[in-house]
Amino acid sequence: MSDRYGELSTDGEHAVISFVRRLPHPVEVVWAAITDPEQRAAWFGETSIDGRAGGVIDMVPADPPIPDRQKRMTGRILVWDPPHVLEHEWTQPIVEDSVVRYELERDGEGTVLRFSHRGLGVRNARGFTPGTHAFLDRLAAHLAGTELPGWAERYREVAAHYPSWSA
């Protein structure tokens, strides 16, 4: 299993961001944190979700500190398989259309989360990787019931671990 840091792979002009995290919480608890709008708002930002294949997800991340109209993300839900898989389109004005996938697998008393974001341009993926890392750290803190790290501060801290990816 991968460590806390993400991986970036490329295929021509497009990239795939991947993270594998082990979370010491049952699959159902992690699923709720990812799909329940109230819980998701706590670690990611305002979210509405029509939980079904073909439904719509609409999110406005709390961070980064740019206008909501630029960071608003919408998309169709492509896979809805509770409590194991959520895959949705990622349509956002500041980047290429792409697809995000959360896969949850029971691991003893905990859960292995496999996260991927595919279809971004390589340059945008390089910037998104530390940001995704920061959001996943916020998810882990939310699940643990501890204070959430500030997204911008966490982004700066983890970006140093991705030096070969700098634009």
matplotlib code that plots the C-alpha trace (Angstrom):
import matplotlib.pyplot as plt

x = [0.0, 1.2, 2.3, 0.4, 1.9, 0.2, 1.4, 1.2, 1.3, 1.0, -0.4, 0.5, -1.1, -3.2, -2.4, -3.8, -3.5, -3.7, -3.7, -4.1, -4.9, -5.7, -8.3, -9.0, -12.8, -15.4, -16.2, -19.7, -18.3, -15.9, -18.6, -20.8, -18.0, -17.5, -21.2, -23.2, -23.4, -23.2, -20.1, -18.5, -19.0, -16.9, -13.8, -14.2, -16.9, -20.5, -21.9, -25.1, -25.3, -28.1, -26.8, -27.4, -25.8, -26.8, -27.4, -25.5, -22.9, -22.2, -19.4, -17.8, -14.6, -13.9, -10.4, -8.3, -9.1, -10.4, -13.8, -16.6, -17.4, -13.9, -13.7, -17.3, -17.3, -20.2, -20.6, -22.7, -22.3, -20.9, -20.8, -22.8, -22.1, -22.6, -20.5, -17.7, -17.5, -18.3, -17.1, -18.1, -17.3, -15.3, -16.3, -14.7, -13.9, -10.2, -9.2, -10.0, -13.0, -11.9, -13.2, -12.8, -13.1, -13.3, -13.0, -13.4, -12.3, -12.8, -9.4, -10.0, -11.6, -10.6, -10.9, -8.5, -9.4, -8.2, -8.6, -8.0, -8.4, -7.9, -8.0, -6.4, -3.7, -0.2, 0.4, -2.9, -2.5, 0.9, -0.9, -3.9, -1.8, -0.8, -4.3, -5.8, -3.3, -4.5, -8.2, -7.5, -5.7, -8.8, -11.0, -8.8, -9.0, -12.8, -13.1, -10.9, -12.8, -9.7, -9.0, -8.9, -5.6, -6.0, -6.1, -3.7, -1.2, -1.3, -1.0, 2.3, 3.6, 3.0, 3.9, 7.6, 7.3, 6.4, 9.4, 9.9, 6.4, 6.7, 5.5]
y = [0.0, 3.5, 6.0, 9.2, 10.9, 10.8, 9.6, 11.3, 9.4, 10.8, 9.7, 12.2, 15.5, 14.1, 12.9, 10.7, 11.6, 8.6, 8.3, 5.2, 5.9, 3.5, 5.0, 3.4, 3.7, 1.3, 1.5, 2.8, 5.7, 6.7, 6.5, 8.8, 11.3, 11.3, 11.3, 13.0, 16.8, 17.9, 15.8, 16.7, 20.4, 20.0, 18.8, 19.9, 22.5, 23.1, 20.1, 18.9, 15.3, 13.3, 9.9, 7.7, 6.8, 9.7, 12.0, 15.3, 16.5, 20.2, 21.4, 24.6, 23.9, 26.1, 26.5, 27.6, 31.3, 32.1, 33.2, 30.6, 30.8, 29.6, 26.8, 25.5, 21.9, 20.1, 16.7, 13.7, 10.7, 7.9, 5.1, 5.0, 1.7, 2.3, 1.9, 1.0, 3.3, 6.9, 8.1, 11.5, 14.0, 17.0, 20.0, 23.3, 26.5, 26.6, 23.1, 20.5, 18.2, 15.1, 12.3, 11.6, 8.2, 7.0, 3.3, 2.0, -1.5, -3.0, -3.7, -5.3, -2.7, 0.0, 1.1, 1.4, 4.5, 4.5, 7.9, 8.9, 12.0, 11.4, 13.6, 16.8, 18.3, 17.6, 21.1, 21.4, 17.9, 19.0, 21.8, 19.7, 16.9, 18.8, 20.3, 16.8, 15.7, 18.6, 17.7, 14.0, 15.1, 17.1, 14.1, 12.0, 14.6, 14.9, 11.1, 11.2, 14.0, 16.2, 19.7, 20.0, 21.4, 24.6, 23.8, 26.5, 25.8, 22.0, 22.6, 24.6, 21.9, 19.0, 20.7, 20.5, 16.7, 17.0, 19.1, 17.2, 18.0, 21.8, 23.5]
z = [0.0, -0.8, 1.9, 2.6, -0.5, -3.8, -7.1, -10.4, -13.7, -17.1, -20.4, -23.1, -22.2, -19.3, -15.8, -13.1, -9.4, -7.1, -3.3, -1.1, 2.5, 5.3, 7.6, 11.0, 10.6, 9.2, 5.5, 6.3, 8.4, 5.6, 3.0, 5.0, 5.4, 1.6, 0.5, 3.2, 2.3, 5.9, 6.7, 3.4, 4.1, 7.3, 5.5, 1.9, 1.4, 0.5, -1.3, -2.7, -4.1, -5.7, -4.6, -7.6, -10.9, -13.2, -10.3, -10.0, -7.5, -7.0, -4.7, -3.7, -1.8, 1.2, -0.2, -2.1, -1.6, -5.1, -6.1, -5.8, -9.5, -10.3, -7.8, -8.1, -9.4, -10.9, -12.6, -13.1, -10.9, -13.0, -10.4, -7.1, -5.3, -1.6, 0.5, -1.9, -5.0, -5.8, -9.2, -10.7, -13.3, -12.3, -14.3, -13.1, -15.0, -14.0, -15.3, -17.9, -17.4, -15.5, -13.3, -9.6, -8.1, -4.4, -3.8, -0.3, 0.8, 4.2, 5.9, 9.3, 11.5, 9.1, 5.4, 2.6, 0.5, -3.1, -4.6, -8.2, -10.2, -13.9, -17.0, -15.8, -17.8, -16.4, -15.3, -13.4, -11.9, -10.4, -8.6, -7.6, -6.0, -2.9, -2.7, -2.8, -0.2, 2.1, 1.6, 2.4, 5.5, 6.4, 5.8, 8.1, 10.8, 10.4, 10.8, 13.9, 15.4, 15.7, 14.6, 10.9, 9.5, 7.5, 3.8, 2.7, 5.5, 4.8, 1.0, 1.7, 4.0, 1.7, -1.5, -0.5, -0.8, -4.4, -5.7, -8.9, -9.9, -9.7, -12.8]

ax = plt.figure().add_subplot(projection="3d")
ax.plot(x, y, z, "-o")
ax.set_aspect("equal")
plt.show()
